[in-house]
Amino acid sequence: MPTPPDPERPRPARVVEPVRVLRARPTDALAELMRELMPEPGEGARNKPPADADTDADTEELPPVPAEDPAAPRWRRRWVVASALAAAALVGFGCALLIPGRQEATARPAPSAVPAGTAPSTADPDGPGTLRQGDSGPEVTELRRRLLRIPDVFRDGSATGPYDARLTAAVARFQLWYGIRGDETGVYGDDTRRDLESRTR
């Protein structure tokens, strides 16, 4: 029966020795190696100078690097700046197209200043033609008919009747679904009218 190993005694480990030692080559030897690999035209391997010969006489100076045109970097910088501005303009234009309600906000006329001597009018503050809960008449009937043409907005609604709570909820639902922000929620104002009429021609 084999005896179990002693827990206090370490196991013998295998000694790892390096297989190859890398040494840095001297630069002269590297230059010699490059000459062997790429001999100059007309010079064969037998015309090689010995490794210990002075090779400074064989070296050639490189021609000076021509100076760059001073206008070229300026032109490149201008091109980079112009490209960055064009990219930013395209991104901004694309984001502006994605913002809902932007067209309605720009199409709305600027409010006119009321002269100081006139009394405030009793007209609708949202403008003429604005409909809200409690209104009735042919405009409300037209609104009901248009909302019935939009799927799932005016569920189980009828084409006749006053501007009641059910119609207010339908107008609010239409405003929410189509991103109309210029009018009060549930109020049929100019922005809601323009959008609904454009969808139900």
C-alpha positions in Angstrom: 0.0 0.0 0.0 1.5 3.3 -1.0 2.1 5.9 1.6 0.4 9.3 1.2 2.8 12.2 0.6 3.9 14.3 3.5 1.9 17.6 3.5 4.8 19.6 5.0 7.3 18.5 2.4 7.2 20.5 -0.9 7.1 18.6 -4.1 10.2 18.8 -6.3 9.6 21.4 -9.0 11.0 21.2 -12.5 13.7 23.7 -13.2 13.1 25.8 -16.4 16.2 27.0 -18.2 16.3 29.4 -21.1 16.6 27.7 -24.5 18.0 30.7 -26.3 19.6 33.9 -25.1 19.0 37.0 -27.2 21.7 39.5 -27.4 21.6 43.0 -28.9 23.5 43.2 -32.2 26.0 45.9 -32.6 25.0 48.5 -35.2 28.0 47.7 -37.5 26.9 44.1 -37.7 23.3 45.2 -38.5 24.6 47.5 -41.3 26.7 44.6 -42.6 23.7 42.4 -42.6 21.7 45.0 -44.6 24.5 45.2 -47.2 24.5 41.4 -47.6 20.7 41.4 -48.1 20.6 44.4 -50.5 23.9 44.8 -52.4 24.3 48.0 -54.3 24.1 47.7 -58.1 27.3 46.6 -59.7 28.6 45.3 -56.4 28.7 41.6 -55.8 29.0 39.6 -52.7 32.7 39.0 -53.3 33.4 42.8 -53.3 32.2 43.0 -49.7 34.5 45.0 -47.4 35.6 43.2 -44.4 33.5 43.6 -41.2 36.2 45.5 -39.4 36.9 48.0 -42.2 35.9 51.7 -41.7 32.5 52.1 -43.4 32.1 55.9 -42.9 33.7 56.6 -46.3 30.9 54.5 -48.0 28.0 56.4 -46.4 26.1 59.0 -48.4 24.2 62.0 -47.1 20.6 62.1 -47.8 19.4 65.1 -49.8 17.7 67.8 -47.7 13.9 67.5 -47.2 12.2 70.2 -49.2 10.4 72.7 -47.1 6.6 72.6 -47.3 4.7 75.4 -48.9 3.6 77.7 -46.0 0.2 78.0 -47.6 -0.5 74.3 -47.8 -1.0 73.7 -44.0 -3.3 76.7 -43.8 -5.3 75.4 -46.7 -5.5 72.0 -45.1 -6.7 73.5 -41.8 -9.3 75.5 -43.6 -10.5 72.4 -45.4 -10.8 70.5 -42.1 -12.7 73.4 -40.4 -15.0 73.7 -43.4 -15.6 70.0 -43.4 -16.4 70.0 -39.6 -18.8 73.0 -40.1 -20.6 71.2 -42.9 -20.9 68.0 -40.9 -22.3 70.0 -37.9 -24.8 71.8 -40.2 -26.0 68.5 -41.6 -26.4 67.0 -38.2 -28.3 70.1 -37.0 -30.5 70.1 -40.0 -31.3 66.4 -39.5 -32.1 66.9 -35.8 -34.4 69.9 -36.7 -36.4 67.6 -39.0 -36.9 65.2 -36.2 -38.3 67.7 -33.8 -42.2 67.4 -33.9 -44.2 70.6 -34.0 -41.5 72.8 -35.4 -43.4 73.6 -38.6 -46.5 74.6 -36.6 -44.4 76.9 -34.3 -42.8 78.7 -37.3 -46.1 79.0 -39.2 -48.0 80.7 -36.3 -48.3 84.5 -36.9 -46.7 86.8 -34.3 -49.2 88.2 -31.8 -50.2 91.7 -32.5 -49.8 94.3 -29.9 -53.0 95.7 -28.4 -53.1 99.5 -28.4 -53.2 100.9 -24.9 -56.5 102.8 -25.3 -58.6 99.9 -26.3 -60.6 97.7 -23.9 -59.8 94.0 -23.9 -62.1 92.1 -26.2 -64.3 89.2 -25.1 -63.2 87.1 -28.1 -61.5 83.7 -27.6 -57.9 84.2 -26.4 -56.8 81.2 -28.6 -58.1 82.9 -31.8 -61.3 82.7 -33.8 -62.5 79.2 -34.7 -61.1 77.6 -31.5 -63.4 74.9 -30.2 -63.6 73.6 -26.7 -65.8 71.6 -24.4 -69.4 73.1 -24.3 -69.4 74.4 -27.8 -71.8 73.3 -30.5 -72.7 74.0 -34.1 -71.6 73.0 -37.6 -67.9 73.4 -36.7 -68.2 70.8 -34.0 -70.0 68.5 -36.4 -67.2 69.0 -38.9 -64.6 68.2 -36.2 -66.4 65.0 -35.2 -66.6 63.8 -38.9 -62.9 64.5 -39.4 -61.9 62.7 -36.2 -64.0 59.6 -37.2 -61.8 59.3 -40.3 -58.6 58.9 -38.2 -58.3 55.3 -37.0 -58.8 54.6 -33.3 -58.9 58.3 -32.3 -62.6 58.8 -31.8 -63.7 55.3 -30.7 -67.5 54.7 -30.7 -68.1 58.4 -31.4 -70.9 59.8 -33.5 -70.9 62.5 -36.2 -73.4 64.7 -34.4 -73.5 66.2 -30.9 -71.9 68.9 -28.8 -68.2 69.3 -27.9 -68.5 66.9 -24.9 -66.0 65.1 -22.7 -65.7 62.2 -25.2 -64.8 64.6 -28.0 -62.4 66.4 -25.7 -60.6 63.1 -25.0 -60.5 62.3 -28.7 -58.9 65.7 -29.6 -56.4 65.2 -26.7 -55.6 61.7 -28.1 -55.1 63.1 -31.6 -52.8 65.8 -30.3 -50.7 63.3 -28.3 -50.4 60.7 -31.1 -49.4 63.3 -33.7 -47.2 65.5 -31.5 -49.3 68.7 -31.7 -48.1 71.1 -29.0 -49.4 74.5 -30.0 -52.9 74.1 -28.4 -54.2 73.3 -25.0 -54.8 69.6 -24.4 -58.3 68.7 -25.7 -58.8 72.1 -27.3 -59.3 72.3 -31.1 -57.1 75.3 -31.9 -55.3 76.5 -35.0 -52.4 74.0 -34.8 -54.7 71.0 -34.2 -57.0 72.2 -37.0 -54.2 72.5 -39.5 -52.9 69.1 -38.7 -56.3 67.3 -38.7 -57.3 69.0 -42.0 -54.1 68.0 -43.7 -54.7 64.4 -42.7 -58.4 64.3 -43.7 -58.6 66.1 -47.0 
